[in-house]
Amino acid sequence: MRLVTYVDHAGFERAGALIENDTLVVDLQGAYRARQGRENVGLASVLQLVEAGEPAMELARSLVSNAPSAAVLQRATVKLRAPIQPPPQMRDCSCFELHLRQAFAAARRSRALRTPDPEATLQAMNTRADDRVIDTFNRQPIYYKCNRFAVVGIDDEFQWPSFSKALDFELEFGCYIGKRGRDIRREDARSHIVGYTIFNDMSARDAQAMEMPGMLGPAKSKDFDTANIMGPCLVTADELGDPYDLNMVARVNGEEWGRGNSRDMRWRFEDVIAHVSRSETLYPGEFLGSGTVGNGCGLEQLRYLKPGDLVELEVDGIGILRTQVGSAAQAAE
C-alpha cells in the first residue's frame, strides 16, 4: 500500500491510500464506514493504523482493493501532509560514506576559497577531525535526533529560515518502525519495518559551518520550522520489495544535480535498528533516516538553493517529493 495523511475539505486530517498511479486517494475510514456502518479506531490516522499492527494493515489492504466509489477522492483535490506528522520520534542516521567524504572535502574547499591562495590553503588544511568522523562512521552507525515537530509534507508550505543565505536540500529516504521492540537482533530487524518514505533534510549550511566546531552535531542548521520534509507516501515494506537497490535522483528546477543508489549504504536499516534498540525501546511510527546519498546535496558541488527553486527528490518505488523552497520575501526576512 501507499499510505498517506491528507487534509479533507473540512480541514480534518485523515488516513488514506494512493491508487491508480497516485491519481486517486482512498479514504480508509470512509471505505470502512460504507462497508460496516461505523468507524474503526485503527483507521483514524496512519499512526494509529501502524500502532494497531498487522490485522489493521490487512483490513486497510482489503479496503483499498475494493473501495466504494464514495470513498475515493481525486488526489489533486486534497492536501497531502507527511505520512505521519509528527512521528513519535525521528533519528537521522549517516549511512552513505561517499556523502560524508565529499561533504567534508567541499567544506574544506569552501573555506579555502575565502583565502588569498586557495590551493595552498587547501593543501595545508588539517583533516584529522574529518578523519575521526569517518573512522567512527565505519565502526558503528551514527545518528542525531531531529525536531519531529518540524516535519511537513509534500503540499505543506516550506518556510525559508530567516537566518540563512546558504540553504541546501539533502536526498534521503527512511523507514518507519512498525512494531515495538528492544534489543532487536539484526536478523529480526527487517520485521520491525512497516514501510518507507522519501526524506528531504533541509539544511542551512552557513549556520552548520558555525556550529559544527562545537562537536555536538548539527543543531540550528537543521532545527527550523518545515525543515524535515517527507512523502509523498509511506510505501509498505511488502510493496517496495528490496530497499537496497533503489535509484535516488535529485533535481532542481528540472536540472539533475545528483544521483545515487541505496545499495551503497554502509549501514543498512537493520544495522541501525539493532544499534539504536540496545537497551532502548523503539515504538511504532518512529522514523529512521538514511542520511544523504552520495551526490545527494548541493554542498557536495558548492551549489546552494535560491528562493523559488523547485526541488524534486525521486526514489524508485516511492515516488517524487517536490518542494518549493521559499520566496524572496521569506529569504529577506
C-alpha positions as CSV (number, residue, x, y, z in Angstrom):
1,M,0.0,0.0,0.0
2,R,0.9,3.6,-0.5
3,L,-0.4,5.2,2.7
4,V,-0.9,9.0,3.1
5,T,-2.2,11.5,5.6
6,Y,-4.4,14.0,3.8
7,V,-6.5,17.0,4.8
8,D,-10.1,16.8,3.8
9,H,-12.4,19.6,2.7
10,A,-13.4,20.3,6.3
11,G,-9.8,20.7,7.4
12,F,-9.6,17.4,9.2
13,E,-6.6,15.0,8.8
14,R,-7.5,11.6,7.6
15,A,-5.7,8.3,6.7
16,G,-5.7,7.3,3.1
17,A,-4.0,5.3,0.4
18,L,-2.9,6.3,-3.1
19,I,-4.2,4.2,-6.0
20,E,-4.3,4.4,-9.8
21,N,-0.7,5.7,-10.2
22,D,-1.2,8.1,-7.3
23,T,-4.0,10.0,-9.0
24,L,-6.7,8.9,-6.5
25,V,-6.9,8.6,-2.7
26,V,-9.0,6.1,-0.8
27,D,-10.4,7.4,2.4
28,L,-9.8,4.4,4.6
29,Q,-12.3,5.4,7.3
30,G,-14.9,6.3,4.8
31,A,-14.5,3.0,3.0
32,Y,-14.9,1.1,6.3
33,R,-17.9,3.2,7.2
34,A,-19.5,2.4,3.9
35,R,-19.0,-1.3,4.5
36,Q,-19.8,-1.6,8.2
37,G,-21.9,1.5,9.0
38,R,-19.5,2.5,11.8
39,E,-15.9,3.7,12.3
40,N,-12.8,1.8,13.2
41,V,-10.3,3.4,15.6
42,G,-7.4,1.8,13.9
43,L,-8.1,3.8,10.7
44,A,-8.3,7.2,12.4
45,S,-4.8,8.1,11.3
46,V,-1.7,6.4,9.7
47,L,0.0,6.4,13.1
48,Q,-3.0,4.6,14.7
49,L,-3.0,2.2,11.7
50,V,0.7,1.3,12.3
51,E,0.2,1.0,16.0
52,A,-2.7,-1.4,15.5
53,G,-0.4,-3.8,13.8
54,E,-0.8,-6.4,11.0
55,P,-4.6,-7.1,11.5
56,A,-5.3,-3.4,10.9
57,M,-2.9,-3.3,7.9
58,E,-4.7,-6.3,6.4
59,L,-8.0,-4.6,6.9
60,A,-6.7,-1.5,5.1
61,R,-5.5,-3.6,2.2
62,S,-8.9,-5.1,1.8
63,L,-10.5,-1.7,1.8
64,V,-8.1,-0.4,-0.8
65,S,-8.6,-3.4,-3.1
66,N,-12.3,-3.0,-3.1
67,A,-13.0,0.7,-2.2
68,P,-16.5,2.0,-2.7
69,S,-16.6,4.9,-5.1
70,A,-17.9,7.3,-2.4
71,A,-14.6,6.8,-0.5
72,V,-12.4,7.6,-3.5
73,L,-11.1,11.2,-4.0
74,Q,-9.1,12.9,-6.6
75,R,-5.5,13.4,-5.4
76,A,-5.5,16.9,-6.9
77,T,-8.4,17.9,-4.6
78,V,-6.7,17.1,-1.3
79,K,-3.6,18.3,0.6
80,L,-1.1,15.7,1.5
81,R,0.9,16.0,4.7
82,A,3.8,13.9,5.8
83,P,2.7,10.2,6.1
84,I,3.0,10.5,9.9
85,Q,3.0,14.2,11.1
86,P,4.6,14.4,13.5
87,P,6.2,11.0,14.1
88,P,6.6,9.9,17.7
89,Q,10.4,10.1,17.3
90,M,12.8,10.6,14.5
91,R,16.5,10.0,14.1
92,D,18.6,10.8,11.0
93,C,21.5,8.3,10.5
94,S,24.6,8.6,8.4
95,C,24.6,5.5,6.1
96,F,26.5,6.7,3.0
97,E,30.2,7.1,3.3
98,L,30.6,8.9,-0.1
99,H,28.4,11.7,1.1
100,L,30.5,12.2,4.2
101,R,33.8,12.3,2.3
102,Q,32.5,14.6,-0.4
103,A,30.8,16.9,2.0
104,F,33.9,17.3,4.2
105,A,36.0,17.9,1.0
106,A,33.6,20.5,-0.2
107,A,33.5,22.3,3.2
108,R,37.3,22.5,3.1
109,R,37.2,23.9,-0.4
110,S,34.7,26.5,0.6
111,R,36.9,27.7,3.5
112,A,40.0,27.7,1.3
113,L,38.3,29.8,-1.4
114,R,38.0,32.6,1.2
115,T,41.8,32.9,1.5
116,P,44.3,34.7,-0.8
117,D,45.8,31.4,-2.0
118,P,43.1,28.7,-2.0
119,E,45.2,25.9,-3.4
120,A,48.0,26.4,-0.8
121,T,45.4,26.7,2.0
122,L,43.7,23.5,0.9
123,Q,46.9,21.6,0.8
124,A,47.8,22.8,4.3
125,M,44.5,22.0,5.9
126,N,44.4,19.5,8.8
127,T,41.9,16.7,8.1
128,R,42.2,14.9,11.4
129,A,38.8,15.9,12.7
130,D,37.1,14.7,9.4
131,D,39.1,11.5,9.5
132,R,37.9,10.8,13.1
133,V,34.3,11.1,12.0
134,I,34.9,8.7,9.1
135,D,36.6,6.3,11.5
136,T,33.7,6.4,13.9
137,F,31.2,6.0,11.0
138,N,33.0,2.8,9.9
139,R,32.9,1.4,13.5
140,Q,29.2,1.9,14.2
141,P,26.1,3.6,12.9
142,I,25.9,7.3,13.9
143,Y,22.9,9.5,14.1
144,Y,21.3,12.6,15.6
145,K,17.7,13.2,16.8
146,C,15.7,15.6,14.7
147,N,13.0,18.1,15.5
148,R,9.9,15.9,14.9
149,F,7.7,19.0,15.1
150,A,9.4,20.4,12.0
151,V,8.0,17.6,9.9
152,V,5.9,18.6,6.9
153,G,4.6,17.0,3.8
154,I,4.7,17.5,0.0
155,D,1.8,20.0,0.0
156,D,2.8,22.0,3.1
157,E,4.4,25.4,2.7
158,F,8.2,25.5,3.2
159,Q,9.4,28.5,5.1
160,W,12.9,29.7,4.2
161,P,14.8,30.2,7.5
162,S,15.4,33.9,8.2
163,F,19.0,33.4,9.5
164,S,20.3,31.5,6.4
165,K,21.7,32.6,3.0
166,A,23.1,29.1,2.1
167,L,20.1,26.8,2.0
168,D,20.6,23.2,0.8
169,F,18.5,20.1,0.3
170,E,19.5,16.5,1.2
171,L,18.3,13.5,-0.7
172,E,17.4,10.7,1.7
173,F,14.9,8.0,2.3
174,G,13.9,6.4,5.5
175,C,11.9,3.7,7.3
176,Y,9.1,3.7,9.8
177,I,9.1,1.3,12.7
178,G,6.1,-1.0,12.7
179,K,6.2,-2.8,16.0
180,R,7.6,-2.2,19.4
181,G,10.9,-3.7,20.3
182,R,14.0,-3.5,22.4
183,D,17.4,-5.2,22.0
184,I,16.3,-6.2,18.5
185,R,18.7,-8.6,16.7
186,R,19.9,-7.6,13.3
187,E,18.4,-10.7,11.8
188,D,15.0,-9.8,13.2
189,A,15.1,-6.1,12.4
190,R,13.5,-6.2,9.0
191,S,10.3,-7.5,10.5
192,H,10.1,-4.3,12.6
193,I,10.0,-2.1,9.5
194,V,6.4,-1.2,8.3
195,G,7.4,0.9,5.3
196,Y,9.5,3.7,3.7
197,T,9.3,7.3,2.5
198,I,11.5,10.0,0.9
199,F,13.1,12.5,3.3
200,N,14.4,16.0,2.3
201,D,16.6,17.1,5.2
202,M,16.8,20.8,4.5
203,S,20.0,22.3,5.9
204,A,21.2,25.9,6.5
205,R,24.9,25.4,5.5
206,D,26.1,28.7,6.8
207,A,24.7,28.0,10.2
208,Q,26.0,24.5,10.1
209,A,29.6,25.8,9.4
210,M,29.4,27.9,12.6
211,E,28.0,25.3,14.9
212,M,29.8,22.1,13.9
213,P,33.1,23.0,15.6
214,G,31.2,22.7,18.9
215,M,31.4,18.9,18.3
216,L,27.7,18.2,19.3
217,G,26.5,17.6,15.8
218,P,24.0,19.7,13.8
219,A,21.5,21.8,15.7
220,K,20.1,25.1,14.5
221,S,21.3,24.4,11.0
222,K,18.5,21.8,10.8
223,D,16.2,22.9,13.5
224,F,13.7,25.4,12.0
225,D,10.1,25.1,11.1
226,T,9.3,23.0,8.0
227,A,12.9,21.7,7.8
228,N,12.0,18.0,7.7
229,I,10.0,17.3,4.5
230,M,8.6,13.7,4.0
231,G,6.5,12.0,1.5
232,P,4.7,11.7,-0.7
233,C,3.6,8.5,1.0
234,L,4.5,5.6,3.2
235,V,5.1,2.6,0.9
236,T,4.6,-0.5,2.9
237,A,7.6,-2.9,3.1
238,D,5.7,-5.7,1.2
239,E,5.1,-3.4,-1.7
240,L,8.5,-1.8,-2.0
241,G,10.4,-5.1,-2.1
242,D,14.2,-4.7,-1.8
243,P,15.0,-1.4,-0.2
244,Y,18.7,-1.7,-1.1
245,D,18.6,-1.4,-4.8
246,L,16.7,1.9,-5.3
247,N,17.9,4.7,-7.6
248,M,17.8,8.1,-5.9
249,V,17.8,11.3,-8.0
250,A,17.8,15.0,-7.1
251,R,16.7,17.7,-9.5
252,V,16.5,21.5,-9.0
253,N,14.2,23.3,-11.5
254,G,14.3,20.2,-13.7
255,E,18.1,20.0,-13.8
256,E,19.7,16.9,-12.3
257,W,22.0,17.8,-9.5
258,G,22.9,14.3,-8.4
259,R,22.0,10.7,-8.1
260,G,23.0,7.6,-6.2
261,N,21.6,4.2,-5.2
262,S,20.6,2.7,-1.8
263,R,22.9,-0.3,-2.5
264,D,25.7,2.0,-1.4
265,M,24.6,2.2,2.2
266,R,27.5,1.3,4.5
267,W,24.9,0.7,7.3
268,R,21.5,-0.8,6.4
269,F,18.4,-0.1,8.4
270,E,18.7,-3.5,10.1
271,D,22.1,-2.4,11.4
272,V,20.7,0.9,12.6
273,I,17.7,-0.7,14.3
274,A,19.9,-3.2,16.1
275,H,22.2,-0.4,17.3
276,V,19.6,2.1,18.3
277,S,17.5,-0.5,20.2
278,R,20.2,-1.6,22.5
279,S,18.6,-1.1,26.0
280,E,16.2,1.3,24.3
281,T,12.6,0.6,23.2
282,L,11.6,1.6,19.7
283,Y,7.9,2.3,19.1
284,P,5.5,2.1,16.2
285,G,5.7,5.1,13.9
286,E,9.3,6.1,14.8
287,F,11.3,7.3,11.7
288,L,14.9,6.5,10.9
289,G,16.5,8.4,8.0
290,S,19.2,7.0,5.8
291,G,21.4,10.1,5.7
292,T,22.2,11.7,2.5
293,V,23.1,9.6,-0.5
294,G,26.5,10.4,-2.2
295,N,26.0,13.3,-4.7
296,G,22.6,14.0,-3.0
297,C,23.0,17.6,-1.9
298,G,24.2,21.0,-3.2
299,L,27.1,21.2,-0.7
300,E,29.0,18.5,-2.4
301,Q,29.1,20.7,-5.5
302,L,29.3,24.0,-3.6
303,R,25.9,24.9,-5.1
304,Y,23.0,26.3,-3.0
305,L,19.3,26.9,-3.5
306,K,17.7,30.2,-4.4
307,P,14.3,31.4,-3.3
308,G,11.6,30.0,-5.5
309,D,13.6,26.9,-6.6
310,L,11.7,23.7,-7.1
311,V,13.5,20.6,-5.6
312,E,12.4,17.2,-6.8
313,L,13.8,14.1,-4.9
314,E,12.9,10.8,-6.6
315,V,13.4,7.3,-5.2
316,D,12.4,4.2,-7.1
317,G,9.2,2.6,-5.9
318,I,8.3,5.5,-3.6
319,G,7.8,8.4,-5.9
320,I,8.8,12.1,-6.2
321,L,8.9,14.5,-3.2
322,R,8.6,18.1,-4.6
323,T,9.3,21.2,-2.6
324,Q,9.1,24.8,-3.5
325,V,11.9,26.2,-1.3
326,G,10.6,29.6,-0.4
327,S,10.1,33.1,-1.7
328,A,12.3,36.1,-2.0
329,A,10.2,37.7,0.7
330,Q,10.8,34.9,3.1
331,A,14.5,34.8,2.4
332,A,14.8,38.6,3.1
333,E,13.1,38.4,6.5
